[in-house]
Amino acid sequence: MASPLFSDVVISGFNNGAIFTDALVVAFERFKALSCNEGLLIRNSDYSRANLTSFRNCAFLDATIFGVKVLGCNVEFDTCGFEGNGILYRDWE
């Protein structure tokens, strides 16, 4: 299955940088969430769980509350930067 690839995406200064719910197969390269309150939230719903979601060479910087929050999903981070964030959070359920 070919996954959608998003490259060179920059989100800056928003309350929520990005929220993904039930994102089954998706890949990001050079994605940046900068100076948001919440950088990236990945979660599942009652429908399905995120699977095969990957981030390569991405940056999650200067978030007020958290840089990345993953709730009950499988996500791969490869060569990503996490700096100046409130909390880096992973729910291990």
C-alpha positions in Angstrom: 0.0 0.0 0.0 1.4 3.4 -1.0 1.3 5.9 1.8 0.6 9.6 1.2 3.8 11.6 1.7 3.8 15.1 2.9 7.0 17.0 2.5 8.3 20.5 3.6 5.2 21.4 5.7 5.7 24.2 8.2 3.1 25.2 10.8 3.9 28.1 13.1 2.2 30.1 15.8 -1.1 28.2 16.0 -2.9 26.9 19.1 -2.7 23.3 17.7 0.0 22.6 15.2 -1.5 19.4 13.9 -4.0 16.9 15.1 -4.3 13.4 13.5 -7.1 11.0 14.4 -7.3 7.6 12.8 -4.5 8.3 10.4 -3.8 4.8 9.2 -0.9 5.2 6.8 0.9 8.5 6.3 4.5 9.7 6.1 6.0 13.1 6.7 9.4 14.5 5.7 10.8 17.8 6.9 7.5 18.6 8.8 7.9 21.5 11.3 5.6 22.5 14.1 7.0 25.8 15.5 5.9 28.0 18.4 2.5 26.5 18.8 0.7 25.8 22.1 0.4 22.1 21.2 2.8 20.9 18.5 1.4 17.5 17.3 -1.4 15.4 18.7 -1.9 11.9 17.3 -4.7 9.8 18.7 -7.2 7.1 17.8 -10.9 7.0 18.1 -13.4 4.2 18.4 -13.0 3.5 14.7 -9.3 2.5 14.4 -5.8 3.1 15.6 -3.1 5.0 13.8 -0.7 2.7 12.2 2.3 3.1 9.9 2.7 6.8 10.6 6.2 8.1 10.3 8.1 11.3 10.7 11.6 11.7 9.1 13.8 14.8 9.6 11.1 16.7 11.3 11.2 19.3 14.1 8.8 20.0 17.0 10.1 23.2 18.6 9.1 25.8 21.2 5.6 24.5 22.0 4.1 25.9 25.1 2.2 22.9 26.4 3.8 19.9 24.5 5.8 19.2 21.4 4.3 15.8 20.7 1.5 13.8 22.4 0.8 10.3 21.1 -2.3 8.5 22.6 -2.6 4.8 21.9 -1.0 4.8 18.4 2.1 3.4 16.7 4.3 6.2 15.4 7.9 6.2 14.2 10.1 9.3 14.6 13.4 9.1 12.7 16.0 11.8 13.0 13.6 14.4 14.5 14.3 17.3 16.8 12.4 18.1 20.0 13.6 21.2 21.7 12.1 24.0 23.9 8.8 22.2 24.4 6.7 22.1 27.6 6.3 18.3 27.7 7.1 15.4 25.4 4.4 12.9 26.2 3.8 9.3 25.2 0.8 7.3 26.5 2.0 3.7 26.8 -1.4 2.0 26.9 
